[in-house]
Amino acid sequence: MSGHTRNFSDGLAEWIEGDTCYISVAFTWKLNQAYDHAVWAKALGQTVKIGGPALFLNQMKHQVFEIADEVGGDYPEAVLHHNPEATFASRGCPVGCWFCIVPAMEGKEFTLIPEFIPRPILCDNNLSGLPIDYQLYIVAQYQGMGVKLRDANSGFEPRTFTREVYEIWKDLVDEGGGPWRFAYDDMEERDEALAVMKMLEDTRGKRKQVYTLIGNEPFDACMFRIQEVIDNGCEPYAQPLMKLNALDKKPWVRFDWTERRLLDVARWVNRYLYKYSTFEEYRGPVKTRHISLEQGSLL
């Protein structure tokens, strides 16, 4: 998963070591900007090394490959340059969602990183799918070093989020004060998503944030999932479907969606406007200034 985060870069990180400029690109729509940075670094006489998920998705299909001295490779803790409070305790995910880069880039089997350094933001792709003994190990590392887990950023997988998993993570997540994050990406995982909501029913709404992909199913199905999240006392976070190799930050329009409708639904959900109006009452960004958040009504 991906989604709203705290203190992360906007998907492009750059740093200098000696006479080498390193550029890490998370999103394909940042490749043009990365190219501009690489051109400037080369003009300064620096060696340019560039990597990140975006390069994996656009192998040899972007001009940045032509100007960089080295593409790809492994740079330990590159995530720190995107967010100095972030860490990974594992890589990979066995679920294999068709809209996700992780299985292709990191593998469908987990790679465990037992030497990881606990930090407030844990970015692992599928915490609840990890072996139980390794989940216990991660929690023990945090507790042993006295580090509060403020955010398990990519969240938990509903298909593997059992009562045992909940009990393992409960104290650490609650002490950190951050949200429980999980996804409700399609109707096929409805039963599992509802089971997670039931397990978390005693947790206040702001601490239950549910990634709800939109555009991957027809409009009515996506809106049904969003409303079900709301009705179960959780906060949805709508993510418009995008092509994995998109060079422009624009949603992928499928089914009965339009680009405007995808953006409007995301705005209506992610700005919490659903608390004050139905989507039918909401008619886009111009109307948002007429909504009184204090009064909770349309003016």
C-alpha positions in Angstrom: 0.0 0.0 0.0 0.7 3.5 -0.3 -1.0 6.6 1.0 -1.1 9.6 3.1 2.0 9.8 5.3 3.8 12.2 7.7 7.0 14.0 6.9 7.8 12.1 3.8 9.4 13.7 0.7 7.1 14.1 -2.3 8.6 11.0 -3.9 12.0 12.4 -4.9 15.1 12.4 -2.6 18.6 13.7 -3.5 21.8 13.7 -1.5 25.5 14.2 -2.1 28.3 12.1 -0.9 31.7 13.3 -2.0 31.5 14.0 -5.7 28.5 11.7 -6.2 24.9 12.8 -6.4 22.4 10.1 -5.4 18.8 10.4 -6.6 16.0 8.2 -5.3 12.7 8.2 -7.2 9.7 6.6 -5.6 7.0 7.5 -8.2 7.2 7.4 -12.0 5.6 10.8 -12.4 8.7 12.3 -10.7 11.1 10.9 -13.4 11.1 14.2 -15.4 12.0 16.1 -12.3 14.7 13.6 -11.5 16.1 14.1 -15.0 16.4 17.8 -14.4 18.2 17.2 -11.1 20.6 14.8 -12.9 21.3 17.3 -15.6 22.2 19.9 -13.0 24.4 17.5 -11.0 26.3 16.5 -14.2 26.8 20.2 -15.0 28.5 20.5 -11.6 30.8 17.7 -12.5 29.2 15.2 -10.2 28.8 11.5 -10.8 25.0 10.6 -10.8 23.6 7.4 -9.4 19.9 7.0 -9.5 17.5 4.3 -8.3 14.1 3.6 -6.7 10.8 2.0 -7.6 10.2 4.4 -10.5 13.3 3.2 -12.3 12.2 -0.4 -11.9 8.9 0.4 -13.6 10.4 2.3 -16.5 13.5 0.3 -17.3 15.3 1.9 -20.2 12.2 4.0 -21.2 13.1 7.4 -19.9 15.9 9.8 -20.8 17.2 9.8 -17.2 18.7 6.4 -18.0 20.9 8.1 -20.6 22.4 10.7 -18.4 22.9 8.7 -15.2 26.3 7.1 -14.6 24.7 4.3 -12.7 21.1 3.1 -12.5 19.8 0.8 -9.8 21.9 -1.0 -7.2 21.3 -1.3 -3.5 21.7 1.7 -1.2 21.0 0.6 2.4 18.7 2.9 4.3 17.8 5.0 1.3 14.4 5.5 2.9 16.0 7.8 5.4 16.5 10.4 2.7 12.8 10.3 2.0 11.9 10.4 5.7 14.5 10.4 8.6 12.0 8.7 10.9 11.3 5.8 8.6 12.5 2.2 8.6 11.8 -1.3 7.1 12.0 -4.5 9.0 11.1 -6.6 6.0 10.6 -6.3 2.2 8.3 -8.1 -0.2 4.7 -9.3 0.0 3.1 -12.6 -1.0 -0.4 -11.3 -1.8 0.3 -10.2 -5.3 -2.2 -7.4 -5.9 -2.3 -6.6 -9.6 -2.1 -2.8 -9.0 0.9 -3.0 -6.6 4.6 -2.8 -7.5 5.9 -4.6 -4.4 5.6 -8.3 -5.5 7.4 -7.5 -8.8 10.1 -5.3 -7.3 10.7 -6.9 -3.9 9.4 -10.4 -4.4 6.4 -12.5 -3.4 8.4 -14.0 -0.5 9.4 -11.9 2.5 13.0 -10.8 3.0 13.5 -10.3 6.7 15.8 -7.5 7.9 16.5 -8.5 11.6 19.2 -5.9 11.9 16.7 -3.1 11.2 16.8 0.0 13.4 13.4 0.8 15.0 12.1 4.2 14.1 8.7 5.9 14.6 7.5 5.1 11.1 7.5 1.4 10.0 7.0 1.0 6.2 6.8 -2.8 5.8 4.3 -3.7 3.1 2.4 -6.5 4.9 3.1 -6.7 8.7 0.3 -9.1 9.5 1.5 -11.6 6.8 5.0 -11.9 8.4 5.8 -15.1 10.4 4.4 -14.7 13.8 7.8 -15.1 15.5 9.1 -12.3 13.4 6.2 -10.0 14.3 7.0 -10.7 17.9 10.6 -9.9 17.2 9.8 -6.5 15.6 7.6 -5.5 18.6 10.2 -6.6 21.1 12.8 -4.5 19.3 10.7 -1.4 19.5 9.8 -2.0 23.1 13.4 -3.0 24.1 14.8 0.2 22.6 12.0 2.4 23.9 10.9 3.6 20.5 7.3 4.5 20.0 5.7 3.3 16.8 3.7 6.4 15.6 2.7 4.9 12.3 2.8 1.5 10.6 2.6 3.3 7.3 1.6 0.6 4.8 -0.6 -1.1 7.3 -2.0 -4.5 7.9 -3.4 -6.9 5.4 -7.1 -7.9 6.2 -6.6 -11.4 4.9 -4.0 -12.1 7.6 -5.1 -9.8 10.4 -6.2 -12.3 13.0 -7.0 -11.9 16.6 -3.5 -13.2 17.4 -1.9 -10.5 15.2 -4.1 -7.9 16.9 -2.9 -8.9 20.3 0.8 -8.9 19.2 0.6 -5.3 18.0 -2.0 -3.8 20.2 0.1 -2.3 23.0 2.8 -1.0 20.6 0.3 0.7 18.3 -1.8 2.1 21.1 1.3 3.4 23.0 2.5 5.1 19.8 -0.9 6.8 19.4 -0.9 6.4 15.6 -3.6 4.9 13.5 -4.4 1.3 12.7 -4.0 1.2 8.9 -5.4 -1.5 6.6 -6.9 -1.7 3.2 -10.4 -2.4 1.8 -9.4 -2.3 -1.9 -12.1 -4.4 -3.5 -15.3 -6.2 -2.8 -13.5 -9.6 -2.8 -11.9 -8.8 0.6 -15.2 -7.4 2.1 -15.5 -10.2 4.7 -11.9 -9.8 5.9 -12.1 -6.0 6.0 -15.3 -6.1 8.0 -13.7 -8.6 10.5 -10.8 -6.2 11.1 -13.3 -3.3 11.6 -15.1 -5.5 14.2 -11.9 -6.3 16.0 -11.1 -2.5 16.2 -14.6 -1.4 17.1 -13.5 -0.1 20.6 -10.8 2.1 19.0 -11.8 5.6 18.3 -12.5 6.5 14.6 -9.4 8.7 14.0 -7.2 5.8 14.8 -8.8 3.4 12.3 -7.8 4.6 8.8 -8.7 2.4 5.9 -7.1 2.7 2.4 -10.0 2.5 -0.1 -8.8 2.2 -3.7 -11.1 3.8 -6.2 -11.3 3.4 -9.9 -10.4 -0.3 -9.8 -14.1 -1.2 -9.6 -17.2 0.6 -10.9 -18.3 3.7 -9.2 -21.1 2.1 -7.2 -18.9 -0.6 -5.8 -16.2 1.9 -4.7 -18.7 4.2 -3.1 -20.2 1.2 -1.3 -16.9 0.3 0.2 -16.3 3.9 1.3 -19.7 4.2 2.9 -19.2 0.8 4.7 -15.9 2.1 6.2 -17.7 5.2 7.4 -20.7 3.2 8.8 -18.3 1.0 10.8 -16.8 4.0 12.6 -13.5 4.1 10.6 -12.0 6.8 8.5 -11.5 6.0 4.8 -8.7 7.3 2.7 -9.5 7.2 -1.0 -6.7 6.5 -3.5 -7.5 6.8 -7.2 -6.1 3.9 -9.3 -3.0 4.9 -11.3 -1.0 3.0 -13.9 2.2 1.8 -12.4 4.3 3.5 -15.1 2.4 6.8 -15.3 4.6 9.8 -16.1 1.9 12.2 -15.2 0.2 12.2 -11.9 -3.2 11.4 -13.3 -5.6 8.6 -12.3 -6.3 5.7 -14.6 -9.9 6.1 -15.9 -11.8 2.8 -16.1 -15.4 1.5 -15.9 -17.9 4.3 -15.5 -15.4 6.8 -13.9 -14.1 10.1 -15.3 -10.9 11.8 -14.1 -12.9 14.6 -12.5 -15.1 12.1 -10.7 -12.1 10.2 -9.3 -10.5 13.5 -8.1 -13.8 14.7 -6.6 -14.4 11.5 -4.7 -10.8 11.5 -3.4 -11.2 15.2 -2.3 -14.6 14.6 -0.7 -13.2 11.6 1.3 -9.7 12.8 2.2 -10.8 16.3 3.3 -13.4 14.7 5.6 -16.2 16.4 3.7 -18.3 13.3 3.9 -18.9 14.3 7.5 -20.8 17.3 6.4 -22.4 16.4 3.0 -23.2 13.5 0.8 -21.2 13.1 -2.3 -24.2 14.2 -4.4 -24.3 17.4 -2.4 -20.7 18.0 -3.0 -19.8 19.3 -6.4 -16.1 19.8 -6.5 -13.3 22.1 -5.2 -15.2 25.4 -5.9 -17.9 24.4 -3.5 -15.6 23.4 -0.6 -15.2 27.1 0.4 -19.0 27.1 1.2 -18.7 24.3 3.7 -18.5 25.3 7.3 -16.4 22.7 9.2 -17.2 24.4 12.5 -21.0 24.2 11.9 -20.9 21.0 10.0 -23.4 22.3 7.4 -23.5 23.5 3.8 -23.8 27.3 3.6 
